[in-house]
Amino acid sequence: MRSLFLALTFLVILTSTRGNAQITWQQTNGPLGVANGNVACMTLEPQYWYLYAGTQGGGILTTIDSGISWQTINNGLTDLNVQSIVGMYPTTVLAGTHSAGIFRTSDHGATWIQCNSGLNNLNVAALAYDQLNNEFAGTANGLFKSTDLGIH
């Protein structure tokens, strides 16, 4: 059976098990207690299936066991209000914050590195990437594009 993850408004992460067109939701063990469980965004790291949850005030949490256990992974983040997050192949994840811009990790969240070169607004509300490895960041000042993970 496949599990789907969803963040709901007062935001607790729930798991859905599909079976015979019926969906049943069960609350997982996380990230309650961190920012009151206020999950703003989620993504999968495609190669190793790490699930990342960005929270409002608690930073980023991850699980590798379908939500049974969660770990906080904020090393290097200077803003714990994470508004957007996107997993890219193979192991790179970008996180957009409320006031410190974009951070990236390529080590499953062990370290986050700020990558804001060219951004003129550090309130990053949306992140995406395309099949040509272009990254996109949506801010209050418009849409920005990077071809090198915001390094230059």
DSSP file (Angstrom, degrees, kcal/mol; ACC not computed):
  #  RESIDUE AA STRUCTURE BP1 BP2  ACC     N-H-->O    O-->H-N    N-H-->O    O-->H-N    TCO  KAPPA ALPHA  PHI   PSI    X-CA   Y-CA   Z-CA
    1    1 A M              0   0    0      0, 0.0     2,-0.3     0, 0.0    18,-0.1   0.000 360.0 360.0 360.0 145.7    0.0    0.0    0.0
    2    2 A R        -     0   0    0     16,-0.2    16,-1.0     2,-0.0     2,-0.4  -0.717 360.0-143.2 -97.4 146.4    1.2    3.5   -0.7
    3    3 A S  E     -A   17   0A   0     -2,-0.3     2,-0.4    14,-0.2    14,-0.2  -0.912  11.1-164.3-109.0 137.1    1.2    6.3    1.7
    4    4 A L  E     -A   16   0A   0     12,-1.4    12,-1.9    -2,-0.4     2,-0.4  -0.891  10.3-144.5-114.1 148.8    0.3    9.9    0.8
    5    5 A F  E     +A   15   0A   0     -2,-0.4     2,-0.4    10,-0.2    10,-0.2  -0.910  18.0 178.1-117.8 144.4    1.1   12.8    3.0
    6    6 A L  E     -A   14   0A   0      8,-1.2     8,-1.5    -2,-0.4     2,-0.6  -0.999  21.4-145.5-145.7 138.5   -0.9   15.9    3.5
    7    7 A A  E     -A   13   0A   0     -2,-0.4     2,-0.2     6,-0.2     6,-0.2  -0.919  23.8-160.1-102.9 127.7   -0.6   19.1    5.6
    8    8 A L    >   -     0   0    0      4,-0.9     3,-1.3    -2,-0.6    31,-0.2  -0.586  34.4 -83.0-103.4 166.8   -4.0   20.4    6.7
    9    9 A T  T 3  S+     0   0    0      1,-0.3     3,-0.2    -2,-0.2    -1,-0.1  -0.612 126.6  31.7 -60.8 141.0   -4.9   23.9    7.9
   10   10 A F  T 3  S-     0   0    0     -2,-0.2    -1,-0.3     1,-0.2    28,-0.1   0.483 121.3-126.1  50.3  33.1   -3.9   23.9   11.6
   11   11 A L    <   +     0   0    0     -3,-1.3     2,-0.4    28,-0.2    28,-0.3   0.444  54.2 154.8 -29.4 103.4   -1.5   21.7   10.3
   12   12 A V        -     0   0    0     -3,-0.2    -4,-0.9    26,-0.1     2,-0.4  -0.966  45.3-114.2-124.8 141.3   -0.8   18.3   11.5
   13   13 A I  E     -A    7   0A   0     17,-0.6    15,-2.2    -2,-0.4     2,-0.3  -0.673  37.2-174.1 -84.1 131.2    0.8   15.7    9.2
   14   14 A L  E     -AB   6  27A   0     -8,-1.5    -8,-1.2    -2,-0.4     2,-0.4  -0.863  17.0-135.0-121.4 155.3   -1.6   12.8    8.4
   15   15 A T  E     -AB   5  26A   0     11,-3.0    11,-2.0    -2,-0.3     2,-0.5  -0.907  13.4-156.0-111.6 139.8   -1.0    9.6    6.5
   16   16 A S  E     -AB   4  25A   0    -12,-1.9   -12,-1.4    -2,-0.4     2,-0.5  -0.954   1.1-161.0-115.5 132.8   -3.5    8.2    4.0
   17   17 A T  E     -AB   3  24A   0      7,-1.4     7,-0.9    -2,-0.5     2,-0.3  -0.962  15.1-143.4-111.1 123.2   -3.7    4.6    3.0
   18   18 A R  E     + B   0  23A   0    -16,-1.0     2,-0.2    -2,-0.5   -16,-0.2  -0.668  33.4 149.0 -87.0 137.4   -5.4    3.8   -0.2
   19   19 A G  E >   - B   0  22A   0      3,-1.1     3,-2.0    -2,-0.3    -2,-0.1  -0.771  68.7 -14.4-167.8 122.9   -7.5    0.8   -0.5
   20   20 A N  T 3  S-     0   0    0      1,-0.3     3,-0.1    -2,-0.2    -2,-0.0   0.854 120.5 -60.9  51.2  43.2  -10.6    0.0   -2.6
   21   21 A A  T 3  S+     0   0    0      1,-0.2     2,-0.4     0, 0.0    -1,-0.3   0.588 112.1 118.3  64.1  12.7  -11.2    3.8   -3.4
   22   22 A Q  E <   -B   19   0A   0     -3,-2.0    -3,-1.1     2,-0.0     2,-0.5  -0.926  49.6-157.7-110.5 134.2  -11.6    4.5    0.3
   23   23 A I  E     -B   18   0A   0     -2,-0.4     2,-0.4    -5,-0.2    -5,-0.1  -0.946   8.3-174.5-115.9 128.0   -9.1    6.9    2.0
   24   24 A T  E     -B   17   0A   0     -7,-0.9    -7,-1.4    -2,-0.5     2,-0.4  -0.978  13.0-147.5-120.5 132.1   -8.6    6.8    5.8
   25   25 A W  E     -B   16   0A   0     -2,-0.4     2,-0.4    -9,-0.2    -9,-0.2  -0.809  13.1-174.8-103.0 139.3   -6.3    9.4    7.5
   26   26 A Q  E     -B   15   0A   0    -11,-2.0   -11,-3.0    -2,-0.4     2,-0.2  -0.996  28.4-116.7-129.9 137.5   -4.2    8.7   10.6
   27   27 A Q  E     -B   14   0A   0     -2,-0.4   -13,-0.2   -13,-0.2     2,-0.1  -0.523  30.8-144.5 -72.1 136.9   -2.2   11.3   12.5
   28   28 A T        -     0   0    0    -15,-2.2    40,-0.2     2,-0.3     4,-0.1  -0.299  26.2 -99.8 -91.3-177.8    1.5   10.7   12.5
   29   29 A N  S    S+     0   0    0     38,-1.5    41,-0.2    -2,-0.1     3,-0.1   0.330  78.7 123.8 -85.4   7.1    4.0   11.3   15.3
   30   30 A G        -     0   0    0     37,-0.3   -17,-0.6     1,-0.2    -2,-0.3  -0.963  63.1 -16.0-156.2 170.6    5.3   14.5   14.0
   31   31 A P  S >  S+     0   0    0      0, 0.0     3,-1.5     0, 0.0     6,-0.6  -0.447  78.2 134.6 -92.0  59.7    6.0   17.3   13.9
   32   32 A L  T 3  S+     0   0    0      1,-0.2     3,-0.1     4,-0.1   -20,-0.0  -0.332  70.2  32.2 -62.0 148.6    3.8   18.1   16.9
   33   33 A G  T 3  S+     0   0    0      1,-0.2     2,-0.6    -3,-0.1    -1,-0.2   0.222  97.4  97.8  86.5 -16.1    5.4   20.2   19.5
   34   34 A V  S X  S-     0   0    0     -3,-1.5     3,-2.0     1,-0.2     4,-0.4  -0.933 112.9 -22.6-106.6 115.7    7.4   22.1   16.9
   35   35 A A  G >  S-     0   0    0     -2,-0.6     3,-1.9     1,-0.3    21,-0.2   0.847 118.4 -67.4  52.9  35.8    5.7   25.4   15.9
   36   36 A N  G 3  S-     0   0    0      1,-0.3    -1,-0.3    -3,-0.1     3,-0.1   0.785  89.2 -64.8  56.3  29.1    2.5   23.8   17.2
   37   37 A G  G <  S+     0   0    0     -3,-2.0     2,-1.6    -6,-0.6    -1,-0.3   0.693  86.6 161.2  71.3  18.0    2.7   21.4   14.3
   38   38 A N    <   -     0   0    0     -3,-1.9    18,-2.1    -4,-0.4     2,-0.5  -0.548  16.8-173.8 -78.9  87.4    2.1   24.2   11.9
   39   39 A V  E     +C   55   0B   0     -2,-1.6    16,-0.3   -28,-0.3   -28,-0.2  -0.716  13.8 176.7 -86.5 125.8    3.4   22.6    8.6
   40   40 A A  E     -     0   0B   0     14,-2.9     2,-0.3    -2,-0.5    15,-0.2   0.732  63.1  -1.6 -98.9 -28.8    3.6   25.0    5.7
   41   41 A C  E     -C   54   0B   0     13,-1.5    13,-2.8    41,-0.1     2,-0.3  -0.990  55.0-162.5-160.9 158.7    5.1   22.8    3.0
   42   42 A M  E     +C   53   0B   0     -2,-0.3     2,-0.3    11,-0.2    11,-0.2  -0.984   9.5 172.1-145.7 155.2    6.5   19.4    2.2
   43   43 A T  E     -C   52   0B   0      9,-1.8     9,-2.9    -2,-0.3     2,-0.4  -0.981  25.3-124.3-155.3 161.6    8.6   17.7   -0.4
   44   44 A L  E     -C   51   0B   0     -2,-0.3     7,-0.2     7,-0.2    43,-0.2  -0.888  18.8-131.4-106.5 141.8   10.3   14.4   -1.1
   45   45 A E  E  >> -C   50   0B   0      5,-2.7     4,-1.9    -2,-0.4     5,-0.6  -0.859  28.8-144.7 -85.3 112.8   14.0   14.0   -1.9
   46   46 A P  T  45S+     0   0    0      0, 0.0    -1,-0.1     0, 0.0    45,-0.1   0.790  84.3  47.0 -59.0 -38.3   13.6   11.8   -5.0
   47   47 A Q  T  45S+     0   0    0     43,-1.7    44,-0.1    41,-0.2    42,-0.1   0.923 127.4  20.2 -75.6 -42.5   16.6    9.5   -4.8
   48   48 A Y  T  45S-     0   0    0     42,-0.4    -1,-0.2    -3,-0.2    43,-0.1   0.391  98.4-122.0-111.8   2.5   16.4    8.3   -1.1
   49   49 A W  T  <5 +     0   0    0     -4,-1.9     2,-0.4     1,-0.2    14,-0.0   0.801  48.0 163.9  62.7  33.9   12.8    9.1   -0.3
   50   50 A Y  E   < -C   45   0B   0     -5,-0.6    -5,-2.7    15,-0.1     2,-0.5  -0.681  29.4-143.5 -74.4 135.0   13.4   11.4    2.6
   51   51 A L  E     -CD  44  63B   0     12,-2.6    12,-1.9    -2,-0.4     2,-0.4  -0.909  14.6-161.6-101.9 129.2   10.3   13.4    3.4
   52   52 A Y  E     -CD  43  62B   0     -9,-2.9    -9,-1.8    -2,-0.5     2,-0.5  -0.899   5.3-164.4-111.4 138.3   10.9   17.0    4.5
   53   53 A A  E     -CD  42  61B   0      8,-2.8     8,-2.4    -2,-0.4     2,-0.5  -0.987   7.1-154.1-122.7 122.3    8.3   19.2    6.3
   54   54 A G  E     -CD  41  60B   0    -13,-2.8   -14,-2.9    -2,-0.5   -13,-1.5  -0.820  19.3-165.7 -93.8 132.0    8.9   23.0    6.5
   55   55 A T  E  >  -CD  39  59B   0      4,-3.0    27,-2.5    -2,-0.5     2,-1.1  -0.748  28.8-109.4-118.4 163.1    7.2   24.6    9.5
   56   56 A Q  B  4 S-F   81   0C   0    -18,-2.1    25,-0.3    -2,-0.3   -18,-0.2  -0.780 105.9  -9.7 -90.5  94.2    6.3   28.1   10.6
   57   57 A G  T  4 S+     0   0    0     23,-1.4   -22,-0.2    -2,-1.1    24,-0.2   0.200 126.0  72.8 104.9 -14.3    8.7   28.7   13.5
   58   58 A G  T  4 S-     0   0    0     22,-0.4     2,-0.2     1,-0.3    23,-0.2   0.385  85.6-141.4-112.7   2.5   10.2   25.3   13.9
   59   59 A G  E  <  -D   55   0B   0     21,-2.5    -4,-3.0    -4,-0.5     2,-0.4  -0.530  50.1 -22.1  78.3-137.9   12.4   25.1   10.8
   60   60 A I  E     -D   54   0B   0     -2,-0.2    13,-3.0    -6,-0.2     2,-0.3  -0.919  53.0-172.7-120.3 137.6   12.6   21.8    8.8
   61   61 A L  E     -DE  53  72B   0     -8,-2.4    -8,-2.8    -2,-0.4     2,-0.3  -0.884   7.3-160.7-121.9 157.2   11.9   18.3    9.9
   62   62 A T  E     -DE  52  71B   0      9,-2.1     9,-2.2    -2,-0.3     2,-0.3  -0.973   8.0-170.4-138.5 153.5   12.5   15.0    8.1
   63   63 A T  E     -D   51   0B   0    -12,-1.9   -12,-2.6    -2,-0.3     7,-0.1  -0.992  13.7-179.1-138.6 145.6   11.4   11.4    8.2
   64   64 A I  S    S+     0   0    0     -2,-0.3     6,-0.1     5,-0.3    -1,-0.1   0.250  80.5  64.4-122.0   7.5   12.6    8.3    6.4
   65   65 A D  S >  S-     0   0    0      4,-0.4     3,-1.0   -14,-0.1    -1,-0.1  -0.164 120.1 -89.0-126.2  40.3   10.1    5.9    7.9
   66   66 A S  T 3  S-     0   0    0      1,-0.2   -16,-0.0    -3,-0.1    -2,-0.0   0.810  88.8 -50.0  59.8  34.2    6.8    7.2    6.6
   67   67 A G  T 3  S+     0   0    0      2,-0.3   -38,-1.5   -39,-0.1   -37,-0.3   0.536 105.3 119.0  89.3   6.7    6.2    9.6    9.4
   68   68 A I  S <  S+     0   0    0     -3,-1.0     2,-0.3     1,-0.2    -2,-0.1   0.927  86.1  15.0 -69.6 -43.7    6.8    7.3   12.4
   69   69 A S  S    S-     0   0    0    -41,-0.0    -4,-0.4   -39,-0.0     2,-0.3  -0.971  70.9-160.2-132.7 149.8    9.7    9.3   13.7
   70   70 A W        -     0   0    0     -2,-0.3     2,-0.4   -41,-0.2    -7,-0.2  -0.951   1.4-159.7-129.9 146.1   10.8   12.9   12.8
   71   71 A Q  E     -E   62   0B   0     -9,-2.2    -9,-2.1    -2,-0.3     2,-0.4  -0.987  20.5-127.5-125.6 136.5   14.1   14.7   13.2
   72   72 A T  E     -E   61   0B   0     -2,-0.4     2,-0.3   -11,-0.2   -11,-0.2  -0.684  24.5-175.0 -79.5 133.8   14.7   18.5   13.3
   73   73 A I        +     0   0    0    -13,-3.0   -13,-0.1    -2,-0.4    -1,-0.0  -0.663  29.6 135.6-133.2  76.1   17.4   19.5   10.8
   74   74 A N    >   +     0   0    0     -2,-0.3     3,-1.9   -15,-0.1     2,-0.5   0.238  17.6 141.6-110.4  12.3   18.0   23.2   11.1
   75   75 A N  T 3  S+     0   0    0     34,-0.4    37,-2.2     1,-0.3     3,-0.1  -0.413  82.2   8.3 -63.2 110.3   21.9   23.4   11.1
   76   76 A G  T 3  S+     0   0    0     -2,-0.5     2,-0.3     1,-0.4    -1,-0.3   0.153  94.2 126.4 105.0 -17.4   22.7   26.5    9.0
   77   77 A L    <   -     0   0    0     -3,-1.9    -1,-0.4     1,-0.1     3,-0.1  -0.588  35.1-175.3 -73.5 131.1   19.1   27.9    8.8
   78   78 A T  S    S+     0   0    0     -2,-0.3     2,-0.4     1,-0.2    -1,-0.1   0.445  74.8  47.7-104.8  -2.8   18.9   31.5   10.0
   79   79 A D        -     0   0    0     21,-0.1    -1,-0.2    22,-0.1    21,-0.1  -0.969  61.8-166.7-137.4 120.1   15.2   31.7    9.6
   80   80 A L        +     0   0    0     -2,-0.4   -21,-2.5   -23,-0.1   -23,-1.4   0.333  66.3  96.6 -90.9   7.3   12.9   29.0   11.0
   81   81 A N  B     -F   56   0C   0    -25,-0.3    17,-1.9   -24,-0.2     2,-0.6  -0.770  59.3-173.8 -96.3  89.9    9.8   30.2    9.2
   82   82 A V  E     +G   97   0D   0    -27,-2.5   -42,-0.3    -2,-1.1    15,-0.3  -0.764  15.0 170.7 -93.0 120.9   10.0   27.9    6.1
   83   83 A Q  E     +     0   0D   0     13,-2.5     2,-0.3    -2,-0.6    14,-0.2   0.679  63.5  19.2-102.8 -23.9    7.4   28.8    3.5
   84   84 A S  E     +G   96   0D   0     12,-1.7    12,-3.1    40,-0.2     2,-0.3  -0.995  56.8 178.5-150.5 150.2    8.4   26.6    0.5
   85   85 A I  E     -G   95   0D   0     -2,-0.3     2,-0.4    10,-0.3    10,-0.2  -0.981   3.2-173.6-154.6 141.0   10.5   23.6   -0.1
   86   86 A V  E     -G   94   0D   0      8,-2.5     8,-2.5    -2,-0.3     2,-0.4  -0.992  15.7-143.8-142.1 132.1   11.3   21.5   -3.2
   87   87 A G  E     -G   93   0D   0     -2,-0.4     2,-0.3     6,-0.2     6,-0.2  -0.804  21.4-169.3 -93.5 133.2   13.2   18.2   -3.6
   88   88 A M  E  >  -G   92   0D   0      4,-3.6     4,-0.6    -2,-0.4   -41,-0.2  -0.886  32.3 -61.1-122.8 152.4   15.4   17.9   -6.7
   89   89 A Y  T  4 S+     0   0    0     -2,-0.3     2,-0.2     2,-0.2   -44,-0.0  -0.543 108.2   5.4 -75.9 140.0   17.2   14.9   -8.2
   90   90 A P  T  4 S-     0   0    0      0, 0.0   -43,-1.7     0, 0.0   -42,-0.4  -0.835 129.8 -40.9 -88.4 -41.5   19.3   13.3   -6.9
   91   91 A T  T  4 S+     0   0    0     -2,-0.2    17,-0.5   -45,-0.1     2,-0.3   0.311  90.1 119.7-134.1  10.5   19.6   14.6   -3.3
   92   92 A T  E  <  -G   88   0D   0     -4,-0.6    -4,-3.6    14,-0.1     2,-0.4  -0.628  35.4-175.1 -84.8 136.4   19.4   18.4   -3.4
   93   93 A V  E     -GH  87 105D   0     12,-2.3    12,-2.0    -2,-0.3     2,-0.4  -0.997   8.4-157.9-128.7 134.9   16.6   20.2   -1.5
   94   94 A L  E     -GH  86 104D   0     -8,-2.5    -8,-2.5    -2,-0.4     2,-0.4  -0.911   6.3-165.4-109.8 140.8   15.9   23.9   -1.6
   95   95 A A  E     -GH  85 103D   0      8,-2.8     8,-2.4    -2,-0.4     2,-0.4  -0.994   6.9-152.2-127.8 130.9   14.0   25.7    1.2
   96   96 A G  E     -GH  84 102D   0    -12,-3.1   -13,-2.5    -2,-0.4   -12,-1.7  -0.867  17.0-161.8-102.4 133.1   12.5   29.2    1.0
   97   97 A T  E     -G   82   0D   0      4,-2.5    27,-2.4    -2,-0.4     4,-0.3  -0.596  28.9-112.1-112.6 172.3   12.1   31.2    4.2
   98   98 A H  S    S-     0   0    0    -17,-1.9   -16,-0.1    25,-0.2    -1,-0.1   0.857 106.5  -2.0 -70.8 -37.5   10.1   34.2    5.3
   99   99 A S  S    S+     0   0    0    -18,-0.2    24,-0.2    24,-0.1    23,-0.1   0.442 125.8  57.8-138.9   0.0   13.1   36.6    5.7
  100  100 A A  S    S-     0   0    0      1,-0.3     2,-0.2    22,-0.2    23,-0.2   0.303  89.1-135.5-119.1   9.1   16.4   34.9    5.0
  101  101 A G        -     0   0    0     21,-2.2    -4,-2.5    -4,-0.3     2,-0.4  -0.506  51.3 -10.0  82.7-141.4   15.9   33.7    1.4
  102  102 A I  E     -H   96   0D   0     -6,-0.2    13,-2.8    -2,-0.2     2,-0.3  -0.796  50.8-172.3-109.0 140.2   16.8   30.3    0.1
  103  103 A F  E     -HI  95 114D   0     -8,-2.4    -8,-2.8    -2,-0.4     2,-0.3  -0.941   7.7-160.1-124.8 149.7   18.8   27.6    1.6
  104  104 A R  E     -HI  94 113D   0      9,-2.3     9,-2.6    -2,-0.3     2,-0.3  -0.951   6.7-171.5-130.8 152.8   20.0   24.3    0.0
  105  105 A T  E     +H   93   0D   0    -12,-2.0   -12,-2.3    -2,-0.3     7,-0.1  -0.990  17.1 175.1-136.9 146.2   21.2   21.0    1.3
  106  106 A S  S    S+     0   0    0     -2,-0.3   -14,-0.1     5,-0.3     6,-0.1   0.141  78.2  68.5-129.0  13.5   22.7   18.0   -0.6
  107  107 A D  S >  S-     0   0    0      4,-0.4     3,-1.3   -14,-0.1   -15,-0.1  -0.181 121.0 -88.3-127.3  40.3   23.4   16.0    2.6
  108  108 A H  T 3  S-     0   0    0    -17,-0.5   -16,-0.1     1,-0.3   -63,-0.0   0.761  87.2 -54.1  61.4  28.8   19.9   15.1    3.7
  109  109 A G  T 3  S+     0   0    0      2,-0.3   -34,-0.4   -16,-0.1    -1,-0.3   0.526 102.0 126.3  88.1   6.0   19.5   18.3    5.7
  110  110 A A  S <  S+     0   0    0     -3,-1.3     2,-0.3     1,-0.2   -35,-0.1   0.884  85.9  14.1 -63.0 -36.4   22.7   17.8    7.9
  111  111 A T        -     0   0    0    -35,-0.1     2,-0.4   -37,-0.1    -4,-0.4  -0.999  68.8-155.4-139.4 142.6   23.7   21.3    6.7
  112  112 A W        -     0   0    0    -37,-2.2     2,-0.4    -2,-0.3    -7,-0.2  -0.967  10.1-160.8-116.6 132.6   21.9   24.1    5.0
  113  113 A I  E     -I  104   0D   0     -9,-2.6    -9,-2.3    -2,-0.4     2,-0.2  -0.952  20.8-122.3-117.4 129.6   23.7   26.7    2.9
  114  114 A Q  E     +I  103   0D   0     -2,-0.4   -11,-0.3   -11,-0.2     2,-0.2  -0.477  28.8 179.9 -69.3 137.1   22.2   30.1    2.1
  115  115 A C        +     0   0    0    -13,-2.8    36,-0.1    -2,-0.2    37,-0.1  -0.632  25.5 137.2-142.2  78.6   22.1   30.7   -1.7
  116  116 A N    >   +     0   0    0     -2,-0.2     3,-2.4    35,-0.1    35,-0.1   0.203  17.3 148.9-111.4  13.1   20.6   34.1   -2.4
  117  117 A S  T 3  S+     0   0    0     33,-1.3    35,-0.1     1,-0.3     3,-0.1  -0.299  77.6   9.0 -56.7 121.7   22.8   35.5   -5.2
  118  118 A G  T 3  S+     0   0    0      1,-0.3     2,-0.3    -2,-0.1    -1,-0.3   0.220  94.5 126.0  94.0 -13.8   20.6   37.8   -7.4
  119  119 A L    <   -     0   0    0     -3,-2.4    -1,-0.3     1,-0.1     3,-0.1  -0.613  36.1-175.0 -77.5 134.8   17.5   37.8   -5.2
  120  120 A N  S    S+     0   0    0     -2,-0.3     2,-0.3     1,-0.2    -1,-0.1   0.330  76.3  47.6-109.1   5.7   16.3   41.3   -4.3
  121  121 A N        -     0   0    0     21,-0.0    -1,-0.2     1,-0.0    20,-0.1  -0.949  62.9-164.7-143.9 123.2   13.6   40.0   -2.0
  122  122 A L        +     0   0    0     -2,-0.3   -21,-2.2   -23,-0.1     2,-1.1   0.316  64.3 100.0 -95.3   9.1   14.4   37.4    0.7
  123  123 A N        -     0   0    0    -24,-0.2     2,-0.8   -23,-0.2    17,-0.6  -0.801  57.8-172.5 -92.5  95.1   10.7   36.5    1.4
  124  124 A V  E     +J  139   0E   0    -27,-2.4   -41,-0.3    -2,-1.1    15,-0.2  -0.804  16.9 168.3-100.6 107.2   10.5   33.3   -0.7
  125  125 A A  E     +     0   0E   0     13,-2.1     2,-0.3    -2,-0.8    14,-0.2   0.678  63.9  27.4 -92.4 -20.4    7.0   32.0   -0.9
  126  126 A A  E     -J  138   0E   0     12,-1.4    12,-3.0   -42,-0.1     2,-0.3  -1.000  56.5-174.0-147.9 143.9    7.3   29.4   -3.7
  127  127 A L  E     +J  137   0E   0     -2,-0.3     2,-0.3    10,-0.2    10,-0.2  -0.988  14.4 155.0-135.0 145.1   10.0   27.2   -5.2
  128  128 A A  E     -J  136   0E   0      8,-1.9     8,-3.1    -2,-0.3     2,-0.3  -0.970  19.4-156.5-156.5 165.9   10.1   24.9   -8.3
  129  129 A Y  E     -J  135   0E   0     -2,-0.3     6,-0.2     6,-0.2     2,-0.2  -0.974  11.9-141.2-144.0 159.9   12.4   23.4  -10.8
  130  130 A D    >   -     0   0    0      4,-1.8     3,-1.9    -2,-0.3     4,-0.1  -0.586  36.7 -91.5-116.4 180.0   12.0   22.0  -14.3
  131  131 A Q  T 3  S+     0   0    0      1,-0.3    -1,-0.0    -2,-0.2    -2,-0.0   0.616 122.4  60.0 -68.0 -12.8   13.4   19.1  -16.3
  132  132 A L  T 3  S-     0   0    0      2,-0.1    -1,-0.3     0, 0.0     3,-0.1   0.261 119.3-107.9 -96.3  10.7   16.3   21.3  -17.6
  133  133 A N    <   +     0   0    0     -3,-1.9     2,-0.4     1,-0.3    16,-0.2   0.787  69.2 147.6  66.0  31.1   17.5   21.8  -14.0
  134  134 A N        -     0   0    0     -4,-0.1    -4,-1.8    14,-0.1     2,-0.4  -0.807  37.0-146.5 -89.1 137.1   16.4   25.5  -13.8
  135  135 A E  E     -JK 129 146E   0     11,-3.1    11,-2.5    -2,-0.4     2,-0.4  -0.840  10.6-160.6-105.1 145.4   15.3   26.6  -10.4
  136  136 A F  E     -JK 128 145E   0     -8,-3.1    -8,-1.9    -2,-0.4     2,-0.4  -0.976   5.2-167.7-127.8 138.8   12.5   29.1   -9.8
  137  137 A A  E     -JK 127 144E   0      7,-2.4     7,-2.7    -2,-0.4     2,-0.6  -0.993   9.7-151.6-127.2 128.0   11.8   31.3   -6.7
  138  138 A G  E     +JK 126 143E   0    -12,-3.0   -13,-2.1    -2,-0.4   -12,-1.4  -0.879  26.9 162.1-100.2 124.1    8.6   33.2   -6.3
  139  139 A T  E >   -JK 124 142E   0      3,-2.7     3,-1.6    -2,-0.6   -15,-0.2  -0.734  56.8 -93.6-128.3 177.4    8.9   36.4   -4.1
  140  140 A A  T 3  S+     0   0    0    -17,-0.6     3,-0.1     1,-0.3   -16,-0.1   0.693 126.0  54.8 -66.0 -18.0    6.9   39.5   -3.5
  141  141 A N  T 3  S-     0   0    0      1,-0.3    -1,-0.3   -20,-0.1     2,-0.2   0.210 121.6 -93.4 -99.8  14.1    9.1   41.2   -6.1
  142  142 A G  E <   -K  139   0E   0     -3,-1.6    -3,-2.7     2,-0.0     2,-0.4  -0.690  60.1 -31.3 115.0-165.8    8.3   38.6   -8.8
  143  143 A L  E     -K  138   0E   0     -2,-0.2     2,-0.3    -5,-0.2    -5,-0.2  -0.805  50.0-165.3-101.7 133.9    9.8   35.4  -10.2
  144  144 A F  E     -K  137   0E   0     -7,-2.7    -7,-2.4    -2,-0.4     2,-0.4  -0.891   3.1-155.0-119.4 149.6   13.5   34.6  -10.2
  145  145 A K  E     -K  136   0E   0     -2,-0.3     2,-0.3    -9,-0.2    -9,-0.2  -0.958   9.6-177.7-126.4 142.0   15.4   31.9  -12.1
  146  146 A S  E     -K  135   0E   0    -11,-2.5   -11,-3.1    -2,-0.4     3,-0.1  -0.985  18.0-171.1-134.4 147.5   18.7   30.2  -11.4
  147  147 A T  S    S+     0   0    0     -2,-0.3    -1,-0.1   -13,-0.2   -11,-0.0   0.326  89.7  46.2-113.8   3.5   20.7   27.7  -13.3
  148  148 A D  S >  S-     0   0    0    -13,-0.1     3,-1.3     0, 0.0    -1,-0.1  -0.035 120.0 -91.7-137.6  33.9   23.2   27.0  -10.6
  149  149 A L  T 3  S-     0   0    0      1,-0.3   -15,-0.0   -16,-0.2   -16,-0.0   0.770  80.6 -64.7  61.3  28.3   21.2   26.6   -7.4
  150  150 A G  T 3  S+     0   0    0    -34,-0.1   -33,-1.3   -15,-0.1    -1,-0.3   0.656 102.9 128.3  74.4  16.2   21.6   30.3   -6.6
  151  151 A I    <         0   0    0     -3,-1.3   -35,-0.1     1,-0.2    -2,-0.1   0.903 360.0 360.0 -72.4 -41.2   25.4   30.1   -6.2
  152  152 A H              0   0    0    -35,-0.1    -1,-0.2   -37,-0.1   -34,-0.1   0.368 360.0 360.0-119.4 360.0   26.2   32.9   -8.6
